[in-house]
């Protein structure tokens, strides 16, 4: 059983399915860009009542009655909206329902979203739409009003710890990773895929303490790989959070595992406003990681932006 199947969002759809009152459209709001698409596909399995064979095909995006858009790594376009509308009127091939999984709604422009309004308002019988967005604000009110909203902002620490122990059995620091995750499964997985947490935390703390124009450039090159960036940025965010806590006199709330002396030295280099600025910029960079075509430039902009805010 997946960690997502224990969430309120999943159980809400499961309840609707059990009572025969599935909504024609659901909007899953979840800031975990690493896993959002996977969560939507799990919902598709549920809505379709898929057997083991169909489930395997759905998860691989190869099932004839479940269209997953946009293509991996792309952005949803007006042409995708047109395709969804046209294919929604075609009869299912294998079962009695069709499901359209629309990932990354937060990146759809207004034209693409507006193109979906009619089919979302008056969908053909037995057609269901599963929309996923990292936030609600980028979704047009007219689209939001046509879908049943599901929120998933994080998981309990203990559930994340169990997930990490199961998926990354070589990690002996699952509890520490879960504590650092802030409830984000994607962040926990990125940390678990990295090196030893203590060493990585110390490396991130030193980076924050010694940040300069030169290290901004070299750091951008060093982490200009999506997997490395996905592991480093969450940890860097926690380092800056801990520096902020030290600045505020709350050393009892430190979470990152970074060296206390290094964190204290870093705290002397930043104002509280600069630390808030750093956390906001890191979060924005994390959100755009999936679609970043020039990661090195984006990281350099991030690091220089943090430096300029000091």
N, C-alpha and C positions, 0 to 999 in steps of 0.2 A: 504494500500500500504506500503510495507516494505521500510526501509531506503536504502537497497541495490538497489531497483528498480529505485532509483533516481540517481544512480551512472553512470558515463560515461561507465564503463565496461558493465553494464547491458544494457544500451541504445545502445551500439555498437552491441551487439548480437541481441537485439530486432530489430534494423535496418536491420541487415543481414536477419533475419527471415522474416521481412515484404517484403523485396525485393527478397525473394526466393534464396538467395545466402549464405546460412549458410556454414561456414567453416567445414571441417570434423573434425577439432581439434582446441580447444582453450586452451591457457595456462593463467590462472588467477594468477597473482603475487600479493599476499596480505599478509602483515606481521601479520595480525590478526588471530592467530591460534585458537582462541576461536570460530570464526565465519566462517572461510574459508570453511569448509565442508558445512555449511548451505548455503553460497553464491553459491557454486557449484550446490547444489540441486535446488536452485531457477533458475539457468541457465538451468538446465535439464528440468524443467517445461516449460520454455520458448521454448527451442529447440524442445521439443516434442509436443508443442501446447496442453498441457494437460488440460483436463476439471477439475472440482472441485474434483471429485472422484480420478482421476489419480494423481492430485497434492497432495492430502492428502497421497496417497500411496508412492509417490516419496519422500516426506519429511520424511516419516517414514521408508524409505529404504525398501519398500515392493512391489514395482511395477515391474512387470515381464520384462518390456522393458527398465529398468534402473538399471544397476548394479553399486552399490556404494562400492568402495574398497579403503583401506583395511577395515577389520572389525573394529568396534569401539575400539580404544585404541591400535591397533596393528600397525605394520609397513608393508609396501608394500614389497612383496618378489618376487623372480623369479617365484614361483608357481602362484602368483597372475597374473603376466604378461602372463604366459602360459594360465591361465584361461580366461583372457581377449581376447587373440588371438583366442582361440578355440570358445568361445561364440560369438565372433563378426561375425562368419560365420553362425550362426543359425538365422533363420528368426524371425522377431518380432512376438510376441504373440498377442498383442492387437491392435497395430497401424501399421504405415508404416515406423517407425523409431526405432532405438535402440540407447541408450545413455549409455556411460560408464563414470562414475564419478570417477576420480583417485585423491584421496586426499593425501596431504603430500608428494608430489614428492620430496621435499627437503630431505626427509629421505630415498628415494630409493637408493640402491647402483647401481653402474654402470651396473652390470649384469642385474638387473631387468629393468633398463631403456633401455639397448640395446636390450633386448628381445622384447620390444614394437616397435622397429624401423620399422620393415617391415609392420606391420599392420597400423602404423601411416603414412607410406609412401604410401601404396596402400590399403586403407580401403575398405571393402565391401560397396556396395551401401547402402545409407540411414543409415549408422552407423556414430555416432559422438562421439568424445572423449572430455571430459572436465577435464583438468588437473589443479590442484591447488598446488601452492608452496608458502612458506613463503618468499622466495627470489629467484632470478634468478640464482645465482651463483652455486647452487647445482644441477641445471638442465643441463644435457649434451647439448652442442651446437647442436648436431645432433637431439635431441628431440625438442629443442627450434625452430629449423629451420622448423620443420614439423607442427607447431601449430601457430595459430594467437594469438599474445600476447595481454593480457588485464591487465592493471595496476590498482590497487586500494590500494593506500597507506594511505588513510584516508578520513574522511568525514568532511564537514564544521561544525564548532562548533554549529551553530544554528540547524542543522539537528540532531546532537547528542543530543542536549538539548531536542528537540521535542520527540525524541525516548525515552529518559529516562523518560520524563513526562508521556508518554503513557504507557510504560512497567513497570514503578515503581512509580505509582501514590502517594505512601506514602512519596516519597522523596520530600522535600521542597527545596533542594539545587541542583536541576537539572542543573542550569546555572553554578554553581561552579564545579560540576562533569564534565560537558562538557569542561570547561576551562582546567581542569586537564588532560583530556583524551589525549591531543595532537593529536586529530583527530582519535584515535583508538576506535572503537565501543566496542571491547572486554575489553579494559581498563576501559571505562566508565561503562560498565555493572558490572565489578568486583567491582569497587568503589561503585556503587549503591547497591550492595548486602551486603556491609559492614555496619558498624555502622555509627553514625553521623560523618560527614566529619571533623569537627573541632577537635573532640576528637581523631579521628584516625590520623589526621595530626600531632597533638601534640605528640601522642604516637610514631609515626615514627620519629619525630624530636628528641625526647628524646633518642630513640634507637640509632640514628646516633651520637648524642653527646656523649653518655655514652658507646659506643661500646667497648667491651673488650673480652678477651677469654672466660670469664665466661658467659657474655651476648650473645656471639655468640652461645654457646651451648644451653642455655636456650631459646633463640630466635628461634633457629632451631627446637626445640621441640614444642614450642608454635605455630608455623605457619606450622607445618608438616601435614597440611590438605590442599588439593589442592584448596578448595574454599577460605580458609583463606589466603593461599599464593597468590592466584590470586588477592585478594583484597589488600594485604599488599605490595607486590612488586611494583606495579605501583605507589602507594603513596610514598614508600620509594625512588623510582627513582625521583619523583618530589621534594622530600625533598632535595636529594643530588643536584639536579639541582638548587634549590633555594639557597643552601649553596654556590654553585659555583658562582651564580649571586652576592651574598653578597661579596664573596671573590674578585670578579671583580669590585666591586663598583657600581653594577646595582640593587640596592634595589627596583627600580621602576618596575622591571620585575618579581617580586616574584609571584608565582601562587598557591603554595600548601596550603596556609592557616595555615601553621605552625606558632607557636609562634615566633615572631621576635627576642626576647631575646634569646630563645633557639637556634634558627638558627644561630645567631651571635656568640654564645658561641661555637657552633659546627664548625663554620667556622675557629675558632682559632685552632682547632684540626687537620685540614687537609690542605695539600698543594693543589694547583690547579691540579697538576698531579694526586694526590691521588683521587680527586673528579672525574676526568675523568675516572680513573681506576674503581671506584665504579660504575659509570653509565654504563660502558661497561660490567662489571660482572653481574650487575642486569639484563641488557637486555638479556645477554646470558642465564641466569637462567630462565627468563620468556619464552624464545623461547623453552627451553627444558622441560617446566613444564608439557606439555601434556603427554610425554612419560617417565616421571621420576618415576622409580620404588622405589627409596629410597629418598624421598623428604627431610627427615630430614638431611641425610648426605649431600645432595646437598646444602641445605640452610646453613649448618654449614661451608661447603667449601666456599660458597659465602661470608659469614660474616667474616670468618677468612681471606679470600683473601682481602677483603676491609680493614681489620685491618692491615694486613701486608703491604699494599700499602701506609699507612699513613707515 
